[in-house]
Amino acid sequence: MYNLSQYGSIALVNQTNQRIKKMTAYNNLMDQLQDNGALFNVRTEDVITGSGIAIPNKKAIINESTGGIIGVVGDKYKVVTNEEVFNAFLNTVVESGIDTDGATLDISFANNGGKTLVDFRFPNHEIDIDGDKSQLRISTLNSYDGSTRLKARAGALRLACLNGQLIGGQAGYSSTHRASLDINEGARQIMAMLQNFENAKGMWTKMMARKVTLDEVMMVFADFSDGNNDDLELFGKRPQTQHLLNLWTTYSTEMGNTVWALYNVLTDFISHKAYKAETKATGRLYNEGKLERIIESNPLFLEVA
C-alpha cells in the first residue's frame, strides 16, 4: 500500500528546500549590493539660503555616505531607500524562477548617488551561437532624486569581449517608489524579459548572416554619433569616428563584414568607454538609449529583427 503521509512529508521537504534556496539566492544578491555600497542611507534637510532663510516646500536629500547633496525635492516627496526598492525587486527575481546560482552584479552611480545602476548577471541563462556565448544580464536603475522610479530591462553580456548587449523591443520591469509591490506581477515581468533574452538568438543569428558595406557602416556611425549625414568625409575625421572605425577593423576581421560585427562595435564602444566616475550611470544609459533607438528604427537593424 502507498503511504500517503510519506508522500506528504516528501512534498513538505521539497517545499522547505525551495524556500531555503530562494532565501539563499536573495541574501547572496542583497549582500553583494551592500558590499558594493548600493544600500547607503540618506537623510533630508531643510533648504536654507546663504542669509539663513528657509526655502518653503523644499528639502534636500543628503547622501550619508559622502555628505553630498543628491537633489532638492518638494517637501511632500517620500524618500524610499535603495534597500527597500531592491529588496522588492529581488523578491520578484527569486519568485520568477530565474536560476540565480552564481549570479553576480556590477554597480555604478551618478549625481552623488542620486541614480544607482545595477547590472545583475545570471550565468546559468546562456545563448550559444556556434561558440559565441552571451549570458543574461538584467540592468536596473533606481533614483533617490525623484527623476525615475525603479526600472529594469533585459540584455546580455557577450563573454568573448564583455560587451553589454541590448535587445530591441525588450520587455521591461518598473515599480513605483514604494517598498511593497505585487510580487506575482513583478515575477511575470521578469519572466517576460527572460523570454525576450532567449528569443534574441534568432535576431543575432540573422545579424551574423547579413553582410554590410562600409557606406552602411558609416551611416550607422553617423546616426549613433549624431553626425551630419551630408558630409561623411568630414564626419570620418572626428576622433570618435576614428575610434569606431578602429573597432570596426577589429570586429569585422573576427566576424566578417556583418551586422553582428557592427552591432558589437557599438556595444563595445558603450561598454568600455572611459566614463567619468560621477556620471558613469547616466553616460552609459545615454549611449544605450541611442543604440536602442538605432536597433528599433534603422532599416539595417529592422531587416534582421
Phi, psi and omega in degrees: 000148177281136177265099185297327180294329178295316179294326176295323179293320178298317179297320180295319178298317179297318179297319179296318179297322178296319179296319179296318180298316179295319180295320179296317179297316179299311182297322180299314182288321177295322178297321178294321176299317180295313183296333181262011171080015183278342186257037180292155180270158175228162173221165177246148177222155175296150176265121186234138179288171179298335180267006175092011180271127178284130178278121185291149173064021178229149173214150179260140175262125185249132173281113185289342178285327184246341185079002182273160179276126177278318181180170177244128185229172175292154185292347178267357180293128181265117179283124173245126189285160173304321182299316179294316184291313182288334172300313180295318181297313183292331173298322178291325180296311184290332177280343184286339183097000175298138179283110185264002180301127179076009181296140178229171181216159177228136188236139170221159185232167172210157176055049177057035181093001179299330175233138177236121180250121181237125175258115176265128182247128183243095189292343181273002172245111191221142171252129180235112177246098180053044178088351176272104190255140175225142181248152180299131174229130175246118181264129181239144179230128174230152179231146170266340190269008177083004184282335179201149170277176179299130177228149178216150175212151182273145173207208181208163174241115179283121190291329185296328185225000182060033173281136173279118183265138175259152178238110182299141176071021185289156172293153180230167179232139174211153179218137174293164182282082171212156186285335182250151177202171180286104184299318182295319179292319177298318179296323178297318179295321178297317180294328176295323176293321177298319179296320178294323176299313181294327179288342182295340181302320180295317180294316181292327177297319177295322177300322181292333183269336186277116177281151178228154175265165178296326177298318178295321178298314181295324178295321177292318177300319180295320179295315181294325184264007184056039181279172179271108183295344182276349182222069183292332180296313178294318179300322182295344181270354180293146179303318180295320179296319178298321178295317178297320179293324176295319176296322179299319177301317181295309186286324180291330175295321180282319192247356186084172180279076187235165174298326179299318177295316179298315178302316181288332172302312183290319179290328175295313180304315182290317187288327188247008176297143180276079179287151172294140185303321185284347181230019185302315184297310183290326178297314180294318181296324178298313181291323176297323178297322177294318179293320179299320178298319179296315181301323187266356183225336183286132182305326181297317181280328177297328180297328183258003183294000000 
